[in-house]
Amino acid sequence: MCPYLKVMIEFVLIAQLHLTDGRFGPSMNIDYFSKEHMCIDRARNAEDIVEMIKQEWYAYMDEEASHGHPVPPIDSIAMYCKPLEEAPG
C-alpha cells in the first residue's frame, strides 16, 4: 500500500440506547469515517444497524432474565456522529 494513500479516520458513528424505564442504556461505537458527511449519511440510513442492535438486546434481555436480572427493553436508539477525539471509549 502506498503510504500517501492513508485515509484519516476522523468521525465515529455512535448508537445510544434509551430504555423504557427512562434510563440511558449503553452507547456503542458502530463505524468510523474520514468525512463528517459520510458519517451523517450513514446515521440517517441506519435502520439495519438499529434492527441488529434490537435483536442483540432482546437476546441479552432473555439471558439476563433467565438469571433473575430483569433488563428493560429499548425505547429508542439515537444514531449520531462525533469527532474521533471526542468519542467515548
ZIWO-V569488 format. One record per pair of residues at least 24 apart in sequence whose ideal C-beta (glycine too) atoms are under 8 Angstrom apart, sorted by the first residue. I is the first residue (numbers start at 1). GAP is how many residues later the second one is. D is the distance in Angstrom with one decimal. If there is no record, write none. Layout:
BEGIN
I | GAP | D
I | GAP | D
END
This chain:
BEGIN
7 | 27 | 5.0
8 | 26 | 5.7
9 | 24 | 7.1
9 | 25 | 6.1
9 | 75 | 6.1
10 | 24 | 5.9
10 | 25 | 7.4
10 | 26 | 7.4
10 | 73 | 6.4
10 | 74 | 5.6
11 | 24 | 7.2
11 | 25 | 5.2
11 | 27 | 7.6
11 | 28 | 4.2
11 | 70 | 5.1
11 | 71 | 6.9
11 | 72 | 6.1
11 | 73 | 6.4
12 | 27 | 7.4
12 | 69 | 6.9
12 | 70 | 5.8
12 | 71 | 7.9
12 | 72 | 5.5
12 | 75 | 4.3
13 | 26 | 5.3
13 | 29 | 5.6
13 | 30 | 5.8
13 | 33 | 7.6
13 | 66 | 6.6
13 | 67 | 7.7
13 | 68 | 5.7
14 | 65 | 7.3
14 | 66 | 5.7
14 | 67 | 7.2
14 | 68 | 6.1
14 | 73 | 6.5
14 | 74 | 7.4
15 | 31 | 7.7
15 | 34 | 6.6
15 | 35 | 7.6
15 | 38 | 6.0
15 | 62 | 5.5
15 | 63 | 7.2
15 | 64 | 5.6
16 | 61 | 7.0
16 | 62 | 4.5
16 | 63 | 7.9
16 | 64 | 7.1
17 | 36 | 7.2
17 | 40 | 7.2
17 | 57 | 5.6
17 | 60 | 5.6
18 | 56 | 7.1
18 | 57 | 4.8
18 | 58 | 4.7
18 | 59 | 7.1
18 | 60 | 6.8
19 | 53 | 4.3
19 | 54 | 7.0
19 | 55 | 6.3
19 | 56 | 5.9
20 | 52 | 4.8
20 | 53 | 5.1
20 | 54 | 7.3
20 | 55 | 4.6
21 | 51 | 4.3
23 | 49 | 7.4
25 | 32 | 7.7
25 | 49 | 6.8
27 | 61 | 6.0
28 | 25 | 7.5
29 | 58 | 6.1
29 | 59 | 7.4
29 | 60 | 6.3
30 | 49 | 7.6
32 | 52 | 7.2
33 | 48 | 7.5
36 | 45 | 6.3
39 | 42 | 3.8
40 | 41 | 5.6
43 | 36 | 4.1
43 | 37 | 6.1
43 | 38 | 5.8
44 | 35 | 7.9
46 | 33 | 4.7
49 | 30 | 7.0
50 | 27 | 5.1
50 | 29 | 7.3
53 | 24 | 5.9
END
